[in-house]
Amino acid sequence: MNIAFALAQLGEPIGFNTLETNCRDSRASSRIRVQAAGYMLTLKRGSEVCANALLDIQQTERDGYGIQAALFFPNDLSADDSRPLITEYSALLRVSSARPQ
């Protein structure tokens, strides 16, 4: 992942292609897919494939990667679009706060 990111930073298509391939690979771990999508966003390279990967992970993962995926969502979501996220994350916070440390 880091090599692909470095190549993408240098403008090499193989770097971007590798990152997008990792976003697309539903068999890859959530960590890899979130990292690839994050790198693409860091490089300001829009990718529908990576955006869909983040959405998929956010909706299906109940671990830290589901929450991490949501961190990449745009800050300018409408109230209607953000309401389900607020409800879901509030519930997750309550559950994690109730667990013994």
C-alpha positions in Angstrom: 0.0 0.0 0.0 2.7 2.4 0.9 4.6 1.7 -2.3 1.5 2.3 -4.3 0.9 5.6 -2.4 4.5 6.7 -3.1 4.2 5.9 -6.8 0.8 7.7 -6.9 2.4 10.8 -5.2 4.9 10.8 -8.0 2.0 10.7 -10.5 2.6 7.2 -11.7 -0.6 5.6 -13.0 0.4 2.2 -11.5 0.2 3.7 -8.0 -3.4 5.0 -8.6 -4.4 1.8 -10.3 -3.1 -0.3 -7.4 -4.9 1.8 -4.8 -8.2 1.6 -6.7 -7.8 -2.1 -7.2 -7.4 -2.5 -3.4 -10.6 -0.5 -2.9 -12.4 -2.7 -5.3 -11.2 -6.1 -3.8 -14.0 -7.1 -1.5 -11.9 -10.0 -0.3 -9.2 -7.6 1.0 -9.3 -6.7 4.6 -11.2 -3.6 5.7 -7.9 -2.1 6.8 -6.5 -2.3 3.3 -9.6 -1.0 1.6 -9.9 2.0 4.0 -6.2 2.7 3.7 -6.3 2.7 -0.1 -9.4 4.9 -0.2 -7.8 7.3 2.4 -4.7 7.5 0.2 -6.8 8.3 -2.9 -8.6 11.1 -1.0 -5.3 12.4 0.4 -4.1 12.7 -3.2 -7.4 14.4 -4.1 -8.1 11.7 -6.6 -11.8 11.1 -6.8 -12.7 7.4 -7.2 -16.3 6.1 -7.3 -14.8 2.6 -6.6 -13.1 3.8 -3.4 -16.1 5.9 -2.3 -18.3 2.8 -2.7 -15.7 0.7 -0.7 -15.9 3.2 2.2 -19.7 3.2 2.1 -19.7 -0.6 2.1 -17.3 -0.8 5.0 -19.1 1.8 7.0 -22.4 0.0 6.6 -21.2 -3.5 7.2 -18.3 -3.3 9.7 -18.9 -2.8 13.4 -15.3 -2.5 14.3 -13.0 0.5 14.2 -12.7 0.3 10.4 -16.4 1.0 9.9 -16.0 4.1 11.9 -12.7 5.0 10.3 -14.4 4.7 6.9 -17.0 7.2 7.9 -14.3 9.8 8.8 -13.6 10.1 5.1 -17.1 11.2 4.3 -17.5 14.8 3.2 -18.0 17.4 5.9 -20.8 19.1 3.9 -23.4 16.4 4.2 -26.9 17.6 4.3 -28.9 17.2 7.6 -31.0 14.5 5.9 -27.8 12.6 4.8 -26.0 13.0 8.1 -28.9 12.0 10.4 -28.6 8.2 9.9 -24.8 8.4 10.6 -25.4 10.4 13.7 -28.0 7.9 15.0 -25.8 5.0 14.2 -22.6 6.4 15.7 -24.4 7.6 18.8 -25.7 4.0 19.3 -22.2 2.6 18.8 -20.7 5.1 21.3 -23.3 4.1 23.9 -22.5 0.4 23.4 -18.8 0.9 23.6 -19.2 3.1 26.7 -21.2 0.4 28.4 -18.5 -2.2 28.0 -16.2 -2.7 30.9 -12.7 -1.4 30.3 
